[in-house]
Amino acid sequence: MPYPQFDRHKIKMLPLSTRVNKNQIERDHVPVDAAPQQLTDVAQKVIAEAVERIVEARQKDAPVMLTFGAHSIKNGLALVMIELMEAGWVTHLATNGAGIIHDWEFAFQGQSSEDVEGYVKKGQFGNWEETGRNINLALNLGAYEGKGYGESVGAFIENEGGDIPDAASLVEEINTHAADNPTRAAAAADLLAIIKTFDLPAGRMEVPHAWKRFSVQAAAYRLGVPSTGHPMFGHDIIYNHPMNHGASVGRVAERDFLTFAESVSRLDGGVYLSIGSAVMSPMVFEKSLSISQNVAIQHDDLIKDHSIYVVDLAKSHWDWTQGEPPVDNPDYYLRYNKSFNRMGGHMRYLTADNRDFLLQLAHSLLEHSS
């Protein structure tokens, strides 16, 4: 017997313009030339080492992957990341679902970050029409078009909207490919269901994004740099909106996992930066490295000369170059450090604010560019 389901169509969605936001991108963004706070001598040494390894990686055309939590976007670091992409120092960006939402909201309305506690009490947290409708629409269209999660939203921002196919052409596609390409037919059927449910007119749907210059995803799409999204179902406010469609999320998220894994498969001699992501980054990385090693070993190869730099605010009193601490040491439960330490290669952990780390890293790398 199927269990009862909550009906999201009953939710009263509110205009995003009525929400009070904590962050305004014009006010809170971090300019590329901003001065970081003074870092410790240890931190400076680790960053100098990271810069050296990134320079070596790019000289060998090896990947430099930058994975980050949502706070890097909320803290206004988009322009710094965009500069690193434009200069060719970063070849792959990855974040979680929340990072993508904040990036979209900044691009769309120049503001983001709501009062979770206050709005939950009112039954309003996450129930914002424009965020739920537009991000889910971008994902639904992207799933049909063969895009990944981050690419779907990045294209929607950069192109300031999307193109809605007409229902008749989708029906024809379903009938044509049901036998020879059922995956394609299923994607068309899913989008057809969305179009019919929400009565979407065929043709161009314009959605202005007046602050898109602050969008990491839009810049990545424009520059042709992979920007992958790695969501967990139910974690993000877009799941509140009835336009959310699990099959679409699955298609775009699966594609981004495989795009991420492809970058990891070439990481020998490359650099992986994990900034403020205690769960998503280590979890996605370890699976990607495992399947990449599986294939590499079949060709008598091994991914072993990779460098991992993990940055977070939590202090660690353990020297991770010595392996894992014993289980009675509190640092053993810094899960992300333990996970990355098990991934081979060269791993360093740095206690620092993500703004200060990324600014110092960018300044040092951009000096090499000039």
NUVO-602209 format. One line per 3 residues: their letters; for each residue x, y, z of N, C-alpha, C. Coordinates in steps of 0.1 Angstrom, whole numbers, plus 2048, in hexadecimal, padded with zeros to 3 digits. Atoms other than C-alpha are relative to their C-alpha. Layout:
N
A	X/Y/Z/X/Y/Z/X/Y/Z; ...
This chain:
370
MPY	809/7F4/800/800/800/800/809/80D/800; 7F8/7F4/800/80E/822/7F7/7FC/809/80D; 802/7F7/7F4/812/83A/815/7FA/80D/7FB
PQF	806/7F3/804/7FF/85B/815/80B/80A/7FD; 7F7/7F6/804/810/878/804/7FC/80E/803; 803/7F2/7FE/812/89D/80D/7FD/806/7F3
DRH	804/7F9/80D/801/8B2/7F2/806/80E/800; 7F9/7F3/800/819/8CF/7EA/7F7/80B/7F9; 809/7F7/806/7FE/8DF/7D5/7F8/808/80A
KIK	808/7F9/7F6/7ED/8EA/7F5/808/80B/807; 7F8/7F6/7F9/80A/8FF/800/7FE/80E/7FA; 802/7F2/805/805/924/7FE/80E/806/7FE
MLP	7F3/7FA/804/824/931/7EC/7FF/80F/801; 800/7F2/7FE/82E/955/7F3/80A/806/7F6; 7F6/7F9/809/83F/96F/7DD/80D/802/807
LST	7F3/7FF/7FA/864/96F/7E2/803/80E/804; 7FD/7F2/7FC/864/995/7E3/7FB/804/80D; 805/7FD/7F3/851/994/804/809/7FA/80B
RVN	7F7/807/7F6/86D/980/815/80B/80A/805; 7F5/7F8/7FA/885/992/82D/80D/7F7/7FF; 7F4/808/802/8A9/987/824/80B/806/808
KNQ	7F5/7FC/7F8/8C9/989/838/80C/805/7F7; 7F5/7FC/808/8E1/98D/81B/7FC/807/7F3; 802/7F9/80C/8E2/9A6/7FE/80D/800/7F8
IER	7F3/803/807/8FB/99E/7E3/807/80D/7FC; 7F9/7F4/803/902/9C2/7D9/808/805/80C; 7FA/7FB/7F3/90B/9CA/7FE/80A/7F6/805
DHV	7F8/80A/7F9/91A/9A9/808/80A/7F8/7F8; 7F6/808/808/92E/99C/7EB/80E/804/803; 7F2/7FF/7FD/953/998/7EF/808/804/7F3
PVD	7F9/7FD/80D/967/9AB/7D4/80D/7F8/7FF; 7F4/808/802/984/998/7C5/80C/806/806; 7F4/7F9/7FB/99D/9B2/7D1/7FF/803/80F
AAP	801/7FD/7F2/990/9B2/7F5/80C/7F9/808; 7F5/806/7F8/9AA/9AB/810/7FB/7F6/80A; 805/80A/7F6/9A6/98B/824/805/804/80E
QQL	7FB/7FE/7F2/9AA/98B/84A/80D/7F9/801; 7F3/806/7FE/9CC/982/856/7FF/7F2/804; 800/80E/7FD/9D1/95D/856/80C/7FC/807
TDV	7F5/804/7F8/9E8/949/86C/80C/7FC/7F7; 7F4/804/808/A0B/93F/860/7FE/7F2/7FA; 803/80E/805/9FF/91B/85D/7F7/801/7F4
AQK	80A/7FE/80B/9E2/926/847/807/805/7F4; 7F8/7FA/80C/9F9/93B/831/808/7F5/7FA; 7F8/80B/806/A10/91D/82D/7F8/7F6/7F8
VIA	808/80A/807/9F4/906/823/7FB/806/7F3; 806/7FA/80C/9E5/91F/80A/80C/801/7F6; 7F5/7FF/809/A08/925/7FB/802/7F2/7F9
EAV	7FE/80E/806/A0B/8FF/7F6/7F5/7FD/7F6; 80B/803/809/9E8/8FD/7E7/802/808/7F3; 7FD/7F8/80C/9F1/919/7CF/80A/7F9/7F7
ERI	7F6/807/808/A10/907/7C4/7FB/7F4/7F9; 806/80C/806/9FD/8E7/7BE/7F6/803/7F5; 80A/7FC/80A/9E1/8F8/7AB/807/805/7F3
VEA	7F8/7FC/80C/9FB/909/794/805/7F4/7F9; 7FB/80C/806/A0B/8E7/78E/7F5/7F8/7F9; 80B/807/805/9EA/8D7/788/7FB/806/7F2
RQK	805/7FA/80D/9DF/8F0/76D/80B/800/7F5; 7F5/802/80A/A01/8EE/75C/7FF/7F2/7FA; 801/80E/805/9FA/8C9/758/7F2/7FD/7FB
DAP	80E/801/805/9D5/8D0/74E/7F8/7F6/809; 807/808/7F7/9CA/8BD/76D/7F5/808/806; 80B/7F8/7FA/9A9/8C7/77E/803/807/80D
VML	801/7F9/7F3/9A5/8E0/79A/7F1/801/803; 80F/800/7FD/983/8D9/7AA/7FE/808/80D; 803/7F8/7F5/974/8F2/7C2/7F1/7FC/804
TFG	80D/804/7FB/958/8E4/7D7/7FD/808/80D; 803/7F7/7F5/946/8FA/7F0/7F1/7FE/805; 80E/800/7FA/928/8FC/808/7F9/80D/7FD
AHS	809/7F4/803/90C/916/806/805/80D/805; 7FB/7F4/7FA/91D/92E/81D/80A/808/7F8; 7F7/7F9/809/937/936/803/7F9/80A/7F7
IKN	809/7F8/808/91B/944/7EE/7FA/80B/808; 806/7F6/7F7/909/955/80B/80A/80B/805; 7F6/7F7/7FC/92A/965/815/805/809/7F4
GLA	7FD/7F7/80B/92C/976/7F3/80C/7FD/7F8; 7F4/803/806/949/964/7E4/7FF/7FC/7F1; 802/804/80E/93B/95F/7C1/80A/806/7F7
LVM	7F7/7F9/809/950/979/7B0/80E/7FB/801; 7F2/805/7FF/970/96A/7BE/800/7F2/7F9; 800/80D/807/966/947/7B1/7FF/802/7F1
IEL	801/7FD/80E/95C/956/78F/80E/804/7FB; 7F3/7FC/804/97E/967/78D/80A/7F4/7FE; 7F7/80B/800/990/946/794/7FC/7F7/7F4
MEA	804/807/80C/97B/935/778/805/807/7F4; 7FC/7F8/80C/982/951/75F/80F/7FF/7FE; 7F2/801/802/9A7/94F/766/805/7F2/7FE
GWV	7FC/80D/803/9A7/92A/761/806/7F8/80B; 7FA/807/7F4/9B2/920/784/7F6/7F5/805; 80A/80A/7FB/991/90D/78C/7FA/7FA/7F4
THL	806/807/80B/984/8F2/774/7F3/7FA/803; 80C/807/7FD/967/8E5/787/7FB/806/80E; 806/7FB/7F4/94F/8F4/7A1/7F5/7F6/804
ATN	80B/809/7FB/937/8DF/7B7/7FB/806/80D; 806/7FC/7F3/91F/8E8/7D3/7F3/7F8/802; 80D/808/7FC/8FF/8DB/7E4/7F4/808/7FB
GAG	80C/7FA/805/8DB/8E4/7DD/7FE/80E/806; 802/7F2/7F9/8DB/902/7F6/809/80A/7F9; 7F8/7F7/807/8F9/911/7E4/7FB/805/7F3
IIH	806/7FD/80D/8E7/910/7C3/7F4/809/803; 80B/7F7/7FD/8C8/920/7D3/804/80E/803; 7FB/7F2/7FC/8DB/93D/7E3/805/807/7F4
DWE	7FB/7FA/80C/8ED/943/7C2/7F5/805/7F7; 80B/7FB/808/8CC/944/7AF/7F9/80C/806; 807/7F4/7FA/8BB/95B/7C8/808/80D/7FF
FAF	7F8/7F4/802/8D8/973/7C7/7FF/805/7F2; 800/7FC/80E/8D7/973/7A1/7F2/806/7FC; 80E/7FC/803/8B1/977/7A0/7FC/80D/807
QGQ	805/7F4/7F9/8AA/991/7BB/80B/807/808; 7F5/7F9/7F9/8CC/99B/7C9/800/7FE/80F; 801/802/7F1/8C3/98D/7EC/7FE/7F1/802
SSE	802/80E/7FD/8C2/96B/7FD/802/7FF/810; 7FE/804/7F2/8C2/95A/81F/7F5/805/809; 80B/7FD/7F8/8A2/959/833/802/7FC/80F
DVE	800/803/7F1/89B/957/859/7F8/7F2/801; 806/80E/800/895/931/85B/7F6/7FF/80C; 808/802/7F4/888/931/87F/7F3/808/7FF
GYV	80B/7F7/800/871/94E/87A/7F5/7FC/7F6; 809/804/80B/862/942/859/7FA/7F2/802; 806/80D/7FD/85D/91E/865/7F4/801/809
KKG	80B/7FE/7F7/848/92A/881/7F3/806/7F9; 80B/7FB/808/832/93C/867/7FB/7F7/7F5; 803/809/80B/831/91E/850/804/806/7F3
QFG	7FC/7F9/80C/843/933/836/80E/7FD/7FB; 7F2/802/804/867/927/836/800/7F7/7F3; 7FE/807/80C/871/91D/813/7F4/800/7F6
NWE	80C/800/808/84E/923/805/7FF/80D/7F7; 7FF/7F4/808/858/93D/7EC/7FE/7FD/7F1; 805/804/80E/848/93C/7C9/80C/801/7F6
ETG	7F7/7FE/80B/864/94A/7B3/80C/7F6/802; 7F5/809/7FE/880/935/7C3/7FC/7F2/7FC; 804/80D/803/86D/915/7C2/7FC/7FD/7F2
RNI	805/802/80E/85D/91A/7A0/80C/801/7F6; 7F6/7FE/80A/87B/927/78D/80C/7F6/801; 7F5/80A/800/896/90F/79A/7FB/7F3/7FC
NLA	806/80D/804/87F/8F1/796/7FE/800/7F1; 802/7FF/80F/876/8FD/773/80D/7FE/7F9; 7F3/802/806/89B/900/76B/805/7F2/800
LNL	7FC/80E/7FF/8A1/8DD/777/7F8/7F7/7F7; 809/808/808/883/8CF/765/804/801/7F1; 7FC/7FE/80E/88E/8DF/744/80E/7FA/7FE
GAY	7F3/806/801/8B2/8D5/74A/801/7F1/7FF; 801/80F/801/8A9/8B1/750/7FC/7FB/7F2; 804/803/80E/898/8B0/72E/80B/803/7F6
EGK	7F6/7FC/80A/8B4/8C2/71D/80E/7F9/802; 7F4/807/7FE/8CF/8AB/72B/80B/808/808; 7F7/7F8/7F7/8DF/8C4/743/801/7FA/80E
GYG	7FE/803/7F2/8EC/8BF/766/7F9/80A/809; 807/7F7/7F6/8DE/8CF/786/806/80E/7FF; 7FB/7F3/800/8F6/8EC/787/7FF/807/7F2
ESV	800/7FA/80E/8F7/8F1/761/7F1/805/7FD; 80D/7FC/803/8D1/8F2/760/7FC/80E/806; 802/7F4/7FA/8CF/90E/779/809/80B/7FB
GAF	7F7/7F6/806/8ED/920/76B/7FB/805/7F3; 805/7FC/80D/8DE/920/748/7F4/809/802; 80C/7F8/7FD/8BD/92D/756/803/80E/804
IEN	7FC/7F3/7FB/8CF/94A/767/806/808/7F4; 7F8/7F9/80A/8E7/952/74B/7F7/804/7F4; 809/7FD/80B/8CB/950/730/7F4/808/804
EGG	80B/7F9/7FA/8B2/961/747/7F3/7FA/7FC; 80C/807/803/898/947/742/802/7F3/7F8; 7FF/80C/807/891/928/72E/7F5/7FF/7F5
DIP	80A/803/80B/87E/919/710/7F8/7F4/803; 80A/80B/7FD/85F/905/716/7FB/7F9/7F3; 805/807/80D/858/8EA/6FB/7F1/800/800
DAA	80E/802/800/835/8E7/6EF/7FC/7F2/803; 804/80D/7FB/821/8CA/6FC/7FF/7F5/7F4; 801/809/80C/81B/8BB/6D9/80D/7F9/7FC
SLV	7F3/805/803/840/8B7/6D2/805/7F6/80A; 7FB/80A/7F6/846/8A6/6F3/7F8/7F3/7FF; 808/80D/802/829/88D/6EC/806/7F9/7F5
EEI	7FA/806/80C/839/886/6CA/80D/7F9/804; 7F3/805/7FC/85B/881/6DA/7FE/7F3/809; 803/80C/7F8/84C/869/6F4/7FD/7F4/7F8
NTH	805/80B/808/83B/854/6DA/80B/7FB/7F7; 7F5/804/809/85A/854/6C3/80A/7F8/807; 7F4/806/7F9/873/84A/6DD/7FD/7F6/80B
AAD	803/809/7F5/860/835/6F5/806/7F2/7FF; 7FA/80D/802/86E/815/6E6/80F/800/7FF; 7F1/800/803/891/81F/6DA/808/808/80A
NPT	7F9/7F8/7F6/89A/839/6F4/7F7/804/80B; 80A/7FD/7F6/884/836/712/804/80A/80A; 7FB/7F6/7F6/89A/84C/728/7FC/80E/7FA
RAA	803/7F3/806/895/869/70F/7F1/802/801; 80F/7FF/800/86F/861/70D/7FC/804/80E; 804/7FE/7F2/86D/861/733/803/80F/804
AAA	7FD/7F2/7FD/87E/883/736/7F6/809/7F9; 80A/7F8/807/866/891/71C/7F2/7FF/807; 80D/802/7F9/848/882/72F/800/808/80D
DLL	7FF/7F9/7F3/854/891/750/7FE/80F/7FE; 801/7F1/803/857/8B4/741/7F1/803/7FB; 80E/7FF/804/835/8AF/730/7F6/801/80C
AII	809/800/7F4/825/8A8/752/801/80D/807; 7FE/7F3/7FA/834/8C8/760/7F9/80B/7F8; 806/7F6/808/828/8DD/743/7F1/7FF/801
KTF	80E/801/7FE/805/8CF/746/7FB/804/80E; 804/7FD/7F2/803/8D1/76C/800/80F/802; 7FF/7F1/7FD/80E/8F6/76C/7FC/809/7F4
DLP	805/7F8/80C/7FF/900/74A/80A/80A/7FB; 7F5/7F8/805/820/90D/73D/7FF/802/7F1; 801/7FD/80F/81D/91E/71B/80D/7FD/7F9
AGR	7F4/803/808/835/912/700/807/80D/7FC; 7F8/7F4/805/851/92A/6F6/80A/805/80B; 7F6/7FA/7F7/86A/941/707/7FA/805/80D
MEV	804/7FB/7F4/865/947/72C/80B/809/806; 7F6/7F6/7FC/878/967/736/7FF/801/810; 7FF/7FE/7F2/884/968/75A/80D/809/803
PHA	7F4/7F7/7FE/89B/987/760/808/7FC/80C; 7F7/802/7F5/8B9/982/776/809/80C/801; 7F9/7F3/800/8C5/9A6/77D/80E/7FF/806
WKR	7F3/801/7F9/8E2/99B/793/808/7F4/7FC; 7F9/80C/804/8EF/97E/77E/80F/801/800; 7F1/7FF/800/912/98C/77E/806/7FA/80D
FSV	7FC/806/7F3/914/97F/7A2/7FE/7F1/800; 803/80F/800/90A/95B/798/80C/7F8/7FC; 7F5/80A/804/925/940/799/7FB/7F7/7F6
QAA	805/80A/80A/90E/928/786/7FF/806/7F2; 801/7FA/80D/907/941/76A/80E/802/7FA; 7F3/7FE/805/92C/949/767/806/7F2/7FB
AYR	7FB/80D/804/935/924/766/7FA/7FB/7F3; 807/804/80C/91B/91D/74B/805/808/7F4; 7FB/7F7/80A/927/93B/737/80F/7FC/7FC
LGV	7F2/803/803/94C/930/73A/802/7F1/7FC; 7FF/80E/803/945/90B/734/808/7F8/80A; 7FA/806/7F5/952/901/756/7F5/7F7/807
PST	80A/808/7F9/940/8E3/767/7FD/807/80E; 804/7FC/7F3/92C/8F0/785/7F5/7F7/804; 809/80B/7FD/91B/8D2/794/7F9/802/80E
GHP	808/7FF/7F4/8FF/8D1/7AE/7FE/7F2/806; 801/80D/7FA/8FD/8B5/7C7/7F6/801/80C; 80B/7FF/7F6/8DB/8B6/7D9/7FD/7F3/808
MFG	806/80C/7FA/8CB/89F/7F2/7F1/803/801; 80E/7FD/801/8A6/89B/7EE/7F9/804/80D; 807/7FB/7F4/891/8AF/807/808/80A/808
HDI	7F7/7F7/7F8/8AF/8C4/813/7FE/80E/7FD; 800/7F3/804/8A7/8E3/800/7F1/806/7FE; 80D/7FA/800/88A/8FC/7FE/7F8/7FD/7F3
IYN	807/802/80C/883/8F4/7DA/7F7/7F4/800; 809/80C/7FF/873/8D3/7E5/7F3/803/805; 80D/7FB/7FB/857/8E7/7F5/7F6/803/7F4
HPM	809/7FC/80B/84A/8F2/7D3/7FA/7F5/7F8; 806/80B/808/832/8DC/7BF/806/7FE/7F3; 7F9/803/80C/846/8E1/7A0/80C/7F7/801
NHG	7F5/809/7FE/862/8CD/7AF/7FC/7F2/7FB; 803/80D/806/864/8AC/79C/80C/7F7/802; 7F5/809/7FC/879/88F/7AA/808/7FA/7F4
ASV	7F9/806/80B/881/880/788/809/80A/7FA; 7F7/7F6/806/88F/8A0/77B/80C/803/809; 7F5/7FF/7F7/8A4/8A5/79A/80A/7F5/7FF
GRV	7F7/80C/801/8B1/882/797/808/800/7F3; 7F8/800/80C/8BB/886/773/80B/80B/800; 7F5/7F6/801/8CE/8A7/777/80A/7FD/80B
AER	7F6/803/7F6/8DE/89C/798/809/7F4/7FD; 7F8/80B/804/8E9/87B/78A/80A/804/7F5; 7F6/7FB/80A/8F9/88D/76C/80B/807/807
DFL	7F6/7F8/7F9/90B/8A4/784/80A/7F7/808; 7F7/80A/7F9/918/887/799/80A/7FA/7F6; 7F7/806/80A/927/877/77A/809/80A/7FA
TFA	7F7/7F6/804/935/898/76E/80B/803/80A; 7F7/7FE/7F5/945/89D/790/80A/7F4/800; 7F7/80C/800/953/879/78F/809/800/7F4
ESV	7F7/800/80C/961/87F/76C/80C/809/803; 7F5/7F8/7FC/975/89C/77A/80A/7F9/80A; 7F8/807/7F7/981/887/797/808/7F5/7FA
SRL	7F9/80A/807/98B/86C/77F/80D/805/7FA; 7F3/7FA/806/9A6/884/771/808/808/80B; 7FB/7F8/7F6/9B0/891/793/80F/7FD/804
DGG	7F2/803/7FD/9D3/881/794/808/80C/7FB; 7F8/7F4/803/9EA/89F/796/7F8/80C/802; 809/7F5/7FE/9CC/8B5/79D/7FE/804/80F
VYL	803/7FB/7F3/9BE/8C8/7BB/7F1/801/802; 80D/800/7FB/99E/8C5/7CE/7FE/809/80C; 802/7F7/7F5/992/8E2/7E4/7F2/7FE/805
SIG	80D/802/7F9/976/8DC/7FD/7FE/80B/80A; 801/7F4/7F7/96A/8FC/80E/7F2/800/806; 80D/7FE/7F8/94F/8FB/829/7F5/7F6/7FC
SAV	80A/80B/803/93E/8DA/81E/803/7F4/808; 7FD/80B/7F7/93E/8C1/83A/7FA/7F3/7FC; 807/80C/803/927/8A8/82A/800/7FD/7F1
MSP	801/803/80F/921/8AC/804/80D/7FD/7FA; 7F3/802/807/945/8B0/7F9/807/7F3/803; 7F9/80D/7FE/955/893/80B/7F8/7F4/7FB
MVF	808/80B/804/938/87C/804/800/7FD/7F1; 800/801/80E/936/883/7DF/80E/7FC/7FB; 7F2/802/804/95C/883/7DC/804/7F1/801
EKS	7FB/80D/7FD/962/861/7EC/7FA/7F6/7F6; 806/809/80A/949/84F/7D5/806/802/7F2; 7FB/7FD/80D/956/861/7B6/80F/7FB/7FF
LSI	7F2/805/800/97A/858/7BF/800/7F1/7FF; 800/80E/800/971/834/7C5/7FD/7FA/7F2; 804/805/80D/960/82F/7A3/80B/803/7F6
SQN	7F5/7FC/809/97D/842/792/80C/7F7/802; 7F5/809/7FE/997/82C/7A3/7FD/7F2/7FA; 804/80D/805/983/80D/799/804/7FF/7F1
VAI	7FD/800/80E/987/817/774/80F/801/7FE; 7F2/7FE/801/9AA/823/778/808/7F3/802; 7F9/80C/7FC/9B6/803/788/7FE/7F5/7F4
QHD	802/809/80B/9A7/7EF/76B/80A/803/7F4; 7F6/7FC/80A/9C0/802/755/80E/801/806; 7F3/800/7F9/9DD/7FC/76D/805/80E/803
DLI	7FD/7F2/7FC/9DB/820/779/7FB/802/80E; 805/7FC/7F3/9D4/831/79A/800/80F/802; 800/7F2/7FD/9C9/853/7A5/806/802/80E
KDH	7F9/7FF/7F4/9E2/85B/7C0/807/80D/803; 7F8/7F4/7FF/9F3/87C/7B9/7F6/80C/800; 809/7F5/7FF/9D6/893/7C3/801/807/80D
SIY	7FF/7F7/7F4/9D5/8AF/7DC/7F2/804/805; 80D/7FD/7FB/9B7/8B5/7F3/802/80B/80B; 7FF/7F5/7F6/9B3/8D6/807/7F2/802/805
VVD	80D/7FF/7F9/996/8D7/820/800/80C/809; 800/7F3/7F8/98C/8F8/82F/7F2/801/807; 80C/7FE/7F8/973/8FD/84B/803/808/80D
LAK	7FE/7F8/7F4/96E/911/86B/804/7F7/80D; 7FD/808/7F5/971/8F3/883/80F/7FE/802; 7F2/802/7FD/992/8F0/894/804/7F2/801
SHW	7FB/80D/7FF/9A6/8D1/891/80E/800/806; 7F4/800/7F9/9C2/8C8/8A8/809/7F4/7FC; 7F9/80C/804/9CE/8AA/895/808/803/7F3
DWT	7F9/7FF/80C/9E9/8A8/87B/7FC/7F5/7F6; 806/80A/809/9D7/897/85E/80A/7FA/7F7; 7F6/807/808/9F7/88F/84C/804/7F3/807
QGE	7FD/80C/7F9/9FB/874/867/7F5/7F5/7FF; 80A/809/800/9DC/862/85D/7F4/803/809; 80B/7FD/7F8/9BC/85F/871/804/800/80F
PPV	7FE/800/7F2/9BB/867/896/7F9/7F4/806; 807/80B/7FA/9B1/84C/8AF/7F2/803/803; 80E/7FD/7FE/98C/848/8B6/7FD/808/80D
DNP	802/7F8/7F4/990/858/8D9/804/80E/7FE; 7FD/7F2/803/99C/878/8C9/7F5/807/7F9; 80B/7F9/806/981/891/8C2/801/804/7F1
DYY	7FE/7FD/80E/990/899/8A0/7FC/7F5/7F7; 805/80C/808/987/876/895/7F2/803/7FB; 80E/7FE/804/964/883/893/7FE/80D/7F7
LRY	801/7F6/80B/96C/89F/87B/7FE/7F8/7F3; 802/80A/80A/95C/889/861/806/804/7F3; 7FB/7FC/80D/965/89D/842/80F/7FE/7FF
NKS	7F2/802/801/98A/89C/84B/803/7F1/800; 7FD/80F/800/989/877/852/7FD/7FA/7F2; 804/805/80D/977/871/831/80B/803/7F6
FNR	7F6/7FC/80A/990/885/81D/80D/7FA/802; 7F3/806/7FD/9AE/877/82F/801/7F2/7FB; 800/80E/805/9A3/854/823/801/800/7F1
MGG	801/7FF/80E/9A3/860/7FF/80E/800/7F9; 7F3/800/806/9C9/85D/7FA/805/80D/7FB; 7FB/7F4/804/9DE/877/7EA/806/808/80B
HMR	7F9/7F6/7F7/9E9/896/7FD/7F4/808/806; 80B/7F9/7FA/9CF/8A4/816/805/80A/80B; 7FD/7F6/7F5/9D1/8C4/82B/7F3/806/805
YLT	80C/7FA/7FB/9B7/8D3/842/804/80E/805; 7FD/7F3/7FC/9B6/8F8/849/7F3/806/807; 80A/7F9/7F9/9A1/90A/863/800/80F/7FC
ADN	801/7F2/805/996/92B/853/7F2/803/7FB; 80C/7FB/806/979/940/848/801/7FE/7F1; 800/803/80F/96F/937/824/804/80D/7F8
RDF	7FD/7F4/807/972/95C/81A/80F/803/800; 7F2/7FD/7FF/995/960/827/809/7F6/7F8; 7F9/80B/808/9A1/93F/818/7FF/803/7F1
LLQ	802/7FF/80E/992/945/7F6/806/80D/7FA; 7FA/7F4/804/99D/969/7F4/80F/7FF/7FF; 7F1/801/800/9C1/961/7FD/805/7F7/7F5
LAH	7FD/809/80B/9C1/944/7E5/7FF/807/7F3; 802/7F9/80D/9B3/959/7C9/80B/80A/7FD; 7F6/7F5/801/9CB/976/7CF/80E/7F9/7FB
SLL	7F3/807/804/9E9/95E/7CD/800/7FA/7F2; 801/806/80E/9DD/94C/7AE/7FF/80A/7F5; 801/7F6/80A/9D4/96B/79C/80D/808/7FD
EHS	7F3/7FB/802/9F7/978/7A1/808/7F8/7F6; 7F9/809/80A/A03/95A/78D/7FA/802/7F2; 807/7FD/80D/9EA/964/772/806/80C/7F9
S	7FC/7F3/805/9F9/987/76E/80E/800/7FB
